[in-house]
Amino acid sequence: MARTKVIEIEPLTRVEGHGKVSIHLDDNNNVKDARLHIVEFRGFERFIKGRPFWEVPVIVQRLCGICPVSHQLAAAKAMDIIVGAKKLTPTAEKMRRLMNYGQIFQSHVLHFFHLCSPDLLFGFDADPKVRNIFGIIKKMPDLAVQGVMMRKYGQEIIKATSGKKIHGTGAVPGGINKNLSIKERDGFLKDIAKMKEWSLGALALARNYTLEHMEMIQDFAAFNSNHLSLVREDGALDLYHGNLRAIDAEGNAIFNQVDYRNYNDYIMEEVRSWSYNKFPFIKSRGQNDGWYRVGPLSRMNTVDFIDVPESRKAHEEFKALTNGKPNNMSLAYHWARMIEVVYCIEKIEQLLHDPDLQGDDLLVKGDRAEEGIGLVEAPRGTLFHHYRVNEQDQVTYCNLIVSSTNNNEAMNRAVTKVAHDHISGNPTITEGMLNHVEVAVRAYDPCLSCATHALGQMPLTGELYDAEGTLLERKSRTI
């Protein structure tokens, strides 16, 4: 009987949250299976039940310290429906948009400069003592400072719109609780030119890396997939609001301009025993063919155009690389991510010149509803928040499909492909080979703490052992 050896990469490094990869090998070191495991369980969909609905936009942010704004906004949009706020005031919507652009700007910068750049700049096989953020600081100090200052700018945008850099309170059911002061506006405008310059520089770095390594990138963790995102009604990129569009690997529409409040008619979720992460898929395509990708790469594939100049030109060049067809190369996420950095800073500049941000009309409300669904484009992709609320204002139902959950199947396929391509059959497994697997995961910038959600009943087991290690009693129940 053939034996199976297991290599575990635990924890995954330079990602947000805790996860591991298991690679199963036969006696000849051929890869039999490889999986990405989400090994935390947070339980937010359970313990949010019974809470007053107005607390939800604040509570759900505790899912994550990296992308709390995205959860705040998705939850607030769902609660807008609960309080009957069918259309926000111009000040409220534009403040939320500014908050979202600041969030995506800082998150993309964090990932590119701090987490993935050591692989791109030093090589996947480089000495791990050098292949890290400290190596960047030592060898490229100007680049390291640039990353820090760009992220700081995004965090200050979040503070000005949400009250705090992390876990703020700005977005509330029906609108926003503050506007942007003239002093705050002028402070951001003072640095906007430098932020645009640095953003364009980061875009050039990601673009040039992709083009210079195209032979490798065309094969590394590359595979055909469906893609999903929000798009504006005219097909433009919109990171705050829109309708759902899904396309296949050839660019054909699976569904288009679907009201996201009807997402359950199009998206289904399944669970697997080895992960605390769900596996969503498009119903019409089924479990085997309906999985999809989200995030910067998918957004560049699904949208028709971008409505601001520098990022529009970058998007057109990105699309030209594949002759207008969807780009299915996982490492192209980095280029797509930097196009969005430029897009966000262009949008931030536009909004800073908009006098509506100094308006005083912040809240609206209307006829009460019992169910609310809110979606935004988070840094890592499309984020779903779905709630039901009873007459006592308590949450009775919560379902979250976060960005890294939407990418779950794709990340597992990326891990499997790279393991087969770079580990299978090698008599000696090196650190560099294992880092190739991590590089594939990092391309998606997964937020593993956000992704810990499950469907159905969760087992809770307690075991009692004596001093010799003998099992005395086991109790189990579901939660």
SULUR-V598110 format. One record per backbone hydrogen bond with DSSP energy under -0.5 kcal/mol. NH is the residue of the N-H (numbers start at 1). CO is the residue of the C=O. If there is no record, write none. Layout:
BEGIN
nh & co
NH & CO
NH & CO
END
This chain:
BEGIN
nh & co
5 & 25
7 & 23
9 & 21
10 & 8
11 & 19
12 & 19
16 & 446
17 & 15
20 & 37
21 & 9
22 & 35
23 & 7
24 & 33
25 & 5
26 & 30
29 & 26
32 & 24
33 & 24
35 & 22
37 & 20
37 & 35
39 & 18
39 & 37
42 & 452
43 & 452
46 & 43
47 & 43
48 & 44
49 & 46
50 & 395
51 & 48
53 & 393
55 & 52
56 & 52
56 & 53
58 & 55
59 & 55
60 & 56
61 & 58
62 & 59
63 & 60
64 & 61
71 & 67
72 & 68
73 & 69
74 & 70
75 & 71
76 & 72
77 & 73
78 & 74
79 & 75
80 & 76
81 & 77
82 & 78
83 & 79
84 & 81
85 & 80
86 & 84
92 & 361
93 & 89
94 & 90
95 & 91
96 & 92
97 & 93
98 & 94
99 & 95
100 & 96
101 & 97
102 & 98
103 & 99
104 & 100
105 & 101
106 & 102
107 & 103
108 & 104
109 & 105
110 & 106
111 & 107
112 & 108
113 & 109
114 & 109
114 & 110
115 & 110
115 & 111
116 & 111
117 & 112
119 & 116
120 & 116
121 & 117
122 & 118
123 & 119
126 & 123
130 & 127
131 & 127
132 & 130
136 & 132
137 & 133
138 & 134
139 & 135
140 & 136
144 & 140
145 & 141
146 & 142
147 & 143
148 & 144
149 & 145
150 & 146
151 & 147
152 & 148
153 & 149
154 & 150
155 & 151
156 & 152
157 & 153
158 & 154
159 & 155
160 & 156
161 & 157
162 & 158
163 & 159
169 & 162
170 & 162
172 & 170
172 & 175
175 & 172
176 & 362
177 & 170
180 & 357
181 & 179
185 & 181
186 & 182
187 & 183
188 & 184
189 & 185
190 & 186
191 & 187
191 & 188
192 & 188
192 & 189
195 & 191
196 & 192
197 & 193
198 & 194
199 & 195
200 & 196
201 & 197
202 & 198
203 & 199
204 & 200
205 & 201
206 & 202
207 & 203
208 & 204
209 & 205
210 & 206
211 & 207
212 & 208
213 & 209
214 & 211
216 & 213
217 & 213
218 & 214
219 & 216
220 & 216
221 & 219
222 & 219
223 & 328
226 & 291
227 & 247
228 & 293
229 & 245
231 & 243
232 & 236
235 & 232
237 & 305
243 & 231
244 & 258
245 & 229
246 & 255
247 & 227
248 & 252
251 & 248
254 & 246
254 & 255
255 & 246
258 & 244
262 & 259
263 & 260
265 & 262
266 & 263
267 & 263
268 & 281
270 & 279
275 & 272
276 & 38
279 & 270
280 & 278
280 & 405
281 & 268
282 & 290
283 & 266
283 & 281
285 & 282
286 & 282
286 & 283
289 & 285
290 & 286
293 & 226
299 & 295
300 & 296
301 & 297
302 & 298
303 & 299
304 & 235
305 & 235
312 & 308
313 & 309
314 & 310
315 & 311
316 & 312
317 & 313
318 & 314
319 & 315
320 & 316
321 & 317
321 & 318
322 & 319
323 & 320
324 & 319
325 & 322
328 & 326
330 & 328
331 & 220
332 & 329
333 & 330
334 & 331
336 & 332
337 & 333
338 & 334
339 & 335
340 & 336
341 & 337
342 & 338
343 & 339
344 & 340
345 & 341
346 & 342
347 & 343
348 & 344
349 & 345
350 & 346
351 & 347
352 & 348
353 & 349
353 & 350
354 & 351
355 & 353
357 & 354
358 & 355
359 & 356
362 & 360
364 & 174
366 & 83
369 & 82
372 & 387
374 & 385
376 & 383
377 & 239
378 & 376
378 & 381
381 & 378
383 & 376
384 & 401
385 & 374
386 & 399
387 & 372
388 & 397
389 & 370
390 & 394
393 & 390
395 & 51
396 & 388
397 & 388
399 & 386
401 & 384
402 & 400
405 & 402
406 & 402
407 & 403
408 & 405
411 & 407
412 & 408
413 & 409
414 & 410
415 & 411
416 & 412
417 & 413
418 & 414
419 & 415
420 & 416
421 & 417
422 & 418
423 & 419
424 & 419
425 & 29
426 & 423
430 & 428
434 & 430
435 & 431
436 & 432
437 & 433
438 & 434
439 & 435
440 & 436
441 & 437
442 & 438
443 & 439
444 & 441
445 & 442
446 & 441
448 & 16
448 & 446
451 & 447
452 & 449
453 & 276
453 & 451
460 & 477
462 & 475
464 & 473
466 & 470
469 & 466
472 & 464
473 & 464
475 & 462
477 & 460
479 & 458
END
